[in-house]
Amino acid sequence: MTKNANLSKKNIRNDELLPFINVKVFLKDKDGKEDHFTTPIRLTEEGARRYYVGRWLNMGIEDDYMMKCYKIEIIH
């Protein structure tokens, strides 16, 4: 876990936070349909990989639509 993952329990100044990185998250459902989204996150590249890759995310709007992250790309 990075030091930023639990900010509510510590008094961390803004200048101590990691900078935002932009991450493109690639998803695949159980039938092989693919999708992606891009998001900013305050983690290291390795921390972002550990957080997203292998995780199931609910991408549904009205009904549940579970998709698994199979890779990420750091956008520079």
C-alpha positions in Angstrom: 0.0 0.0 0.0 1.3 3.4 -0.8 1.4 6.2 1.7 -1.4 8.0 -0.2 -3.9 5.1 0.0 -5.1 6.0 3.5 -5.0 9.8 3.7 -8.0 10.0 6.1 -5.9 8.6 9.0 -2.9 10.8 8.6 -2.3 14.6 8.3 -0.5 14.7 5.0 0.2 18.1 3.4 -0.6 18.7 -0.3 3.1 19.0 -1.1 3.7 15.5 0.2 1.1 13.9 -2.1 2.2 12.0 -5.2 1.5 13.9 -8.4 -1.4 12.7 -10.6 -0.6 10.3 -13.4 -3.0 9.6 -16.3 -3.8 6.0 -16.7 -5.6 4.3 -19.6 -7.3 1.2 -18.2 -8.1 -1.7 -20.6 -11.0 -3.9 -19.8 -12.5 -7.2 -21.1 -15.7 -8.9 -20.2 -16.3 -12.7 -19.8 -17.3 -12.9 -23.5 -14.1 -11.1 -24.7 -15.7 -7.7 -25.5 -13.2 -4.9 -24.8 -13.4 -1.4 -23.5 -11.2 1.2 -21.9 -11.2 4.5 -20.0 -8.7 7.1 -18.9 -8.4 8.5 -15.4 -6.0 10.5 -13.3 -4.8 8.8 -10.1 -2.3 9.7 -7.4 -0.2 6.5 -7.4 3.2 5.5 -8.8 3.1 3.5 -12.1 3.6 0.3 -10.2 0.9 1.2 -7.6 -1.5 1.9 -10.4 -0.7 -1.5 -12.0 -1.3 -3.3 -8.6 -4.5 -1.4 -8.1 -6.1 -2.0 -11.5 -4.7 -5.1 -13.2 -6.8 -8.2 -12.3 -9.6 -6.1 -10.7 -13.2 -6.6 -11.8 -15.0 -3.2 -12.3 -18.7 -2.6 -12.7 -19.1 -0.6 -15.9 -22.9 -0.9 -16.0 -25.2 2.1 -16.2 -28.5 0.6 -15.3 -27.6 -3.1 -14.8 -24.3 -4.6 -13.5 -21.8 -5.1 -16.3 -18.6 -6.6 -14.9 -15.3 -6.1 -16.8 -11.8 -7.2 -15.7 -8.8 -5.0 -16.2 -6.1 -6.9 -18.1 -3.6 -4.1 -18.6 -3.0 -0.4 -18.1 -1.0 2.2 -20.0 0.5 5.3 -18.5 -0.3 8.4 -20.6 2.5 10.9 -20.7 
